[in-house]
Structure formats: C-alpha cells, structure tokens
Amino acid sequence: MTKDEAMLAYLKPIIKDLTSEPLTFNFSSSEPEGVALLTNYSDREIKTYIHGGAQKAYGFTVLWTKAYSTNMDDLNLEAMTFANGFMQTLEDKNRKGEWPQFPDGCTVQQVELLQDQPALDGINEQYGLARYRVNGRVLYFESEDK
C-alpha cells in the first residue's frame, strides 16, 4: 500500500461519518458537498539521523465545497462547523495514536493540523458555493532498510 492509498483509507471513514459524498483524490469537484484529498508533498525530509533513517513528512489538504449564503441565516456557520468537526476528529485520532498505516519501513509518529481553523478559500456567488480548506501533515520515521 502506498502512502497515498494509506491516507485515502484513513480519511474515508472520517469523511463518511460527516457526509455521504465520496472522498476524491487530487481532484476537487465544484459540486456542492464535494470533498477532496489533495497531496502537497511526500517524503520531505525533516531530520536525518546519523545511525540511519530519517523523519519525513507527508503533506495533505482536505477541501470541501459547501453551499454558501449571503443572507442572515446559519448556512455558512454550518459549513464551518462541519469543517471543525473534521479537524476535531483528526485531533482525537492523533491523541489516541490512530494513524494511517504507511508502507513497511515507515512508522507514523503523528498526524498534525497546520492551522487551528478551517480556511475559507473563496466563494462563487453566482452558484452559491464556498470552498473550505484544512491543511495537515503526517510525520513519520522511514528506516533506510525498508
């Protein structure tokens, strides 16, 4: 299993608990309720060890396309609550040591979010849609003899 496959397998149940929409990989739909996993980087070395191996990072972004409102209703708040629920679930899993199963020779050390609030990437007023983003990374140790 590759790191990308491991991340999809890890995130799919989390997304499924929040929405019935499928999680897409490296493709972000402009349809309402679309959810995507985008890869930012993989195998970025953080620290190299003299006795072999290295701490590395796998960067990812999760994007949501949600309905957006310019009215005085709760639609935008509901979208932020949805994204915050995803972030809270990832933080809870990290505290419990529930991490993705990376390939042999890679030991996941933690999943961390790189922000404390979902970002509003932009809106499309014509179609009443907004895009929300959460960035994260997986820190892992990769041995030389994997």
C-alpha positions in Angstrom: 0.0 0.0 0.0 1.4 3.4 -0.9 1.2 6.5 1.3 -1.5 7.9 -0.9 -3.6 4.8 -0.6 -3.0 4.7 3.2 -4.2 8.3 3.5 -7.3 7.6 1.5 -8.1 4.5 3.6 -7.5 6.6 6.8 -9.6 9.6 5.8 -12.6 7.8 4.1 -14.3 6.6 7.3 -13.9 10.1 8.8 -15.4 11.8 5.8 -18.2 9.1 5.6 -19.2 10.0 9.2 -19.6 13.6 8.2 -21.2 13.3 4.7 -22.5 10.8 2.2 -20.3 12.3 -0.5 -17.3 10.3 -1.7 -13.7 11.5 -1.0 -11.9 12.2 -4.2 -8.2 12.1 -4.7 -6.3 15.0 -6.2 -9.4 16.3 -7.8 -11.7 18.9 -6.3 -15.3 18.9 -7.7 -17.2 22.2 -8.0 -20.4 20.4 -7.0 -22.0 21.2 -3.6 -20.8 18.9 -0.8 -17.7 17.7 -2.7 -14.8 16.6 -0.6 -11.2 16.1 -1.9 -7.9 14.9 -0.6 -5.1 16.8 -2.3 -1.4 15.8 -1.8 1.0 18.6 -1.1 4.3 16.7 -0.7 5.6 13.3 0.3 8.9 12.2 1.6 10.0 15.7 2.6 12.9 15.2 5.0 12.6 16.9 8.3 15.5 15.3 10.1 18.2 12.8 9.1 19.7 10.5 11.7 23.4 9.6 11.9 22.6 5.9 12.6 20.3 5.7 9.6 16.8 6.7 8.6 15.0 10.0 8.6 12.0 11.7 10.0 9.8 12.7 7.0 6.5 14.4 6.3 3.6 13.8 4.0 1.6 17.0 3.5 -2.1 17.0 2.6 -5.1 19.3 2.1 -8.7 18.4 2.5 -11.1 20.7 0.6 -14.9 21.0 0.9 -17.3 22.6 -1.4 -20.4 23.7 0.5 -23.4 25.8 -0.1 -22.8 29.5 0.7 -25.2 32.2 1.7 -25.2 36.0 1.7 -28.3 36.1 3.8 -28.6 36.3 7.6 -29.0 32.6 8.1 -26.9 29.8 9.6 -25.7 28.2 6.3 -22.1 29.5 6.5 -21.9 28.7 10.2 -23.0 25.1 9.4 -20.2 24.8 6.9 -17.6 25.9 9.3 -19.0 23.6 12.0 -18.7 20.7 9.5 -15.0 21.5 8.8 -14.3 22.0 12.5 -15.8 18.5 13.2 -13.4 17.0 10.7 -10.5 18.8 12.4 -11.6 17.7 15.9 -11.9 14.1 14.7 -8.3 14.2 13.4 -7.0 15.6 16.6 -8.8 13.0 18.7 -7.4 10.2 16.5 -3.9 11.6 16.8 -4.2 11.7 20.6 -5.2 8.1 20.6 -2.4 7.1 18.3 -4.8 6.1 15.5 -2.8 6.9 12.4 -2.7 5.9 8.8 -0.9 2.6 8.0 2.0 3.7 5.9 4.1 1.1 4.0 6.7 -1.2 5.6 9.7 0.7 6.8 7.6 3.8 7.7 6.5 4.4 11.3 3.9 7.1 11.6 4.6 9.4 14.6 1.7 11.8 14.4 -0.9 13.5 12.2 -0.9 17.2 12.8 -3.1 20.0 11.5 -1.2 23.1 10.3 -3.9 25.5 11.3 -6.4 25.8 14.1 -9.4 26.9 12.0 -10.6 25.9 8.6 -9.8 28.4 5.9 -12.4 29.9 3.5 -10.6 29.6 0.2 -13.2 31.6 -1.7 -16.8 31.9 -2.8 -18.7 31.6 -6.0 -21.7 34.0 -5.5 -23.2 33.0 -8.9 -23.6 29.4 -7.8 -23.9 30.0 -4.1 -20.8 27.9 -3.3 -17.8 28.3 -1.0 -14.7 26.2 -0.7 -13.1 25.4 2.7 -9.6 24.1 3.3 -7.8 22.3 6.1 -4.0 21.6 5.8 -2.2 18.9 7.6 0.8 16.6 7.6 1.8 13.2 8.7 5.2 12.9 10.4 6.8 9.5 10.1 10.2 7.8 10.5 11.5 6.0 7.5 14.2 3.4 8.0 17.0 3.1 5.4 16.4 -0.7 5.0 12.7 -0.5 4.1 
